[in-house]
Amino acid sequence: MWDFNIGSAFGMMGRTLPFIILRMAVYFGIAIGYVLVTGTGAGIGYGVGIVGGPDFQANSTIWGGIIGFGIFGAVMYWAREYILYIVKAGHIAVLIELMDGKKLPQGRSQLTHATTVVKQRFGQASVLFAIDQLIKGVVKAISGLVRGILTVLPIPGAQQLAGILKAFLSVAVGFVDEVILAYAIRTQSDNAWMSAKEALVLYGQNYKVMLKNAAWLAFIVYGLGFLVFLLMLAPAALIVYLMPGAWTAGGFIFALLFAWSVKAALLEPFAITCMMQVYFKTIEGQRPDPEWEAKLEQLSKKFRKLKERALGSAGESGAASGVEGTS
């Protein structure tokens, strides 16, 4: 059915408890931040609306909440690469060491150790973020290849099935990009671009296994996420009730936010751990297939860009070694 071990994945998550706590603090903090800033905006709008009639006050309250929500969303947009760098990549780094049977430090020293490992592999947060964005583009292109194969098959309703598959794969591949980053960390290469390129080729030549397991995990994670959303509707509605003015959509939006925070803090690391199990087991003993590399070059502009950066970084490393050798 699937190729990952759920018990082992939960066990590894338990041994990286400092990162689970950090993820919970970050993502629940983000959800609470949205609520507080939105509530503040609604309160300001409510106060401004006093100068007008009831309809004006209701509209100004709604617009105040929307503006507050948008401002906090903009802040989080700019913070996303640092969250990837410190929270996600750091967690991946310690999970890899667990998979390789290495002993991990405990407490805050685990966070410090992971940050050091990530810095050694990627340097700055902007480098990791740039690699991650290119990886996502290539992974989507591989998924597009699968959909393209389906649409040309002589199957009744294939076009409709391809549309459903597109929506599902867009969810499933969300767990894959961090697995590619995991390869770059595990190989201990000083050229993260090259490691990412190799990892993508290995992913491409094993896409059937990877997409099958990603699909199962998408079903599990989003199914549990939906249950959390239903549980969060009541407290979210209470928050909206306590806010000034009536904001009908607020309960739904806040329930989504809290469900998202549970997914990001707890369910995503579980899914990524499972995908890492599958990926490293599947590629064991394999080498990147030149035919698949050529296929990805034709398929994805972002893969070509990633390869250019990989070769450029390799050239820079070689030049630096030459300078050191002559000094």
QUIVEN-V484021 format. One line per field, one symbol per residue. ss: DSSP state (2 for helix, 1 for strand, 0 for the rest). phi: phi as a letter, one per 40 degrees, with the letter a starting at -180 (. if undefined). psi: psi as a letter, one per 40 degrees, with the letter a starting at -180 (. if undefined). A space follows every 10 residues. Layout:
ss=???
phi=???
psi=???
//
This chain:
ss=0000022222 2222202222 2222222222 2222222222 2222222222 2002222222 2222222222 2222222222 2222222222 2222222220 0000000222 2222222222 2200222222 2222222222 2222222222 2200000222 2222222222 2222202222 2222220000 0222222222 2222202222 2222222222 2222222222 2222222222 2200000002 2222222222 2222222222 2222222222 2220000002 2222222220 2222222222 2222222222 2222220
phi=.bbbbccccc cccccbddcc cccccccccc ccddcccccc cccccccccc cbcdcccccc cccccccccc cccccccccc cccdcccccc cddccccccc gccbcbgccc cccccccccc cbgcdccccc ccccddcccc cccccccccc ccccbdgccc cccccccccc ccccccdccc cccccccfcc bccccccccc cccccbcccc cccccccccc ccccccccdc cccccccccc ccccgbbdcd dccccccccc cccccbcccc ccccccdccc cccdgcbdcd cccccccccb cccccccccc cccccccccc ccccccc
psi=cieihddddd ddddefdddd dddddddddd dddddddddd dddddddded eaaddddddd dddddddddd dddddddded dddddddddd ddddddddde eihiiiaddd dddddddddd debidddddd dddddddddd dddddddddd deighheddd dddddddddd ddeeeddddd ddddddefie gddddddddd ddddefdddd dddddddddd dddddddddd dedddddddd deihihgded dddddddddd dddddddddd dddddddddd ddeheiihhd dddddddddh dddddddddd dddddddddd ddddde.
//
